């Protein structure tokens, strides 16, 4: 009985962990969300990120769905060569995280 209980508990933990993981959205799905007005345009999201670090350039972007929220992740490199990681709410455009990449 203890083995069965442990097996069930392990299965529940694994299922919960897999449901909680972020899901990367591909270009086609991202464009559909943008065209439907569900998320802010990528140009506006990038402009918001760049406004936090004037003179920086976008080096990488990614759209994810995590816990039912759309998150836009942007990596920047500023004029001094410092790399920054930003996370924006893709629906509202609000900056949620802005920290130097370590």
N, C-alpha and C positions, 0 to 999 in steps of 0.2 A: 504494500500500500504506500509506503514511504517513497518507493521508486516511482510509482505512478504520479504521486503528488508532485515530486520534484520534476518529472517530465512535463506535466501540465504547466507548472509554474515557469519553467524554462521556455516553453512554447509561447506562453502569454507575453513574457518579457521580450522574446525575439519578435513577435508580431507587433507589439507596441513600438519597439525600436524602429522597425521597418516603416511603420506608418508615420513616425515623427521625422524621418529624414527629409531633407530638402530634395526637390526634384528639379533638375536643370531643364529648362524649356528650350527647345530647338528654334531655329530661325522662323520656320513656318508658323509655329504656334505663337511665337512672340509677335509676329506681324499681324496675325489674326486678332490678338488681344488689343494691339495698338489701333488697328483699323476699326474695331468695334467700340473704341473709346473706353475700354476697360482699364487700360494703363496709359500713362502720360507718354508722349512721343519720346523716342530715344534722343532726339536732338535737345529737347528741353531737359531731360534727365542729365545728359552730358553737360549742358550749359550750367545747370545747378551745381554739379560736382566741380566744374572748372572755376566757377565763381568763388568757391571756397579756397582755391589755390591758384590765384592769377598767374598766368605765364606757364602753367603746367600743360602737359599733353596727356591725352587718354592713351593708355597702353593696352588695356584689356577691359572688356565688359562681359557681363553674364546676367541673365534673367533666371530667377529661381522661383519656385512656389514652395513655401515652407509654412506649415501650420495654416494652410488656407490663405496665406498672404503672398502677394507678388513682390519680390525684392529684386532690385537692380543693383548689382555690384559693379563698381568702377575702380580700376587701378589707374593711378596717375603718377607721372614723374614731373617734378617741378624743375624750375630753371637751375636749381642747385644740385639736381640729380637725386633728390630725396623722393622715395616712393611712398605714395599714400593709398590707403584702402578706404573706400567710402561705400556705404550701403544706404540706398534710398528706398523709400516706400514707392513702388512703381505706380501705384494708384493715385497717390496724392503728390508725389514729388518731394516729400519731406526727407531731409537727410537724417538718417537714424544713427549712423556711425561714421566717424571721420578720425582715422588714426594713422600714424606713421607706420609703414611696413617695417617690421624688424627682422 
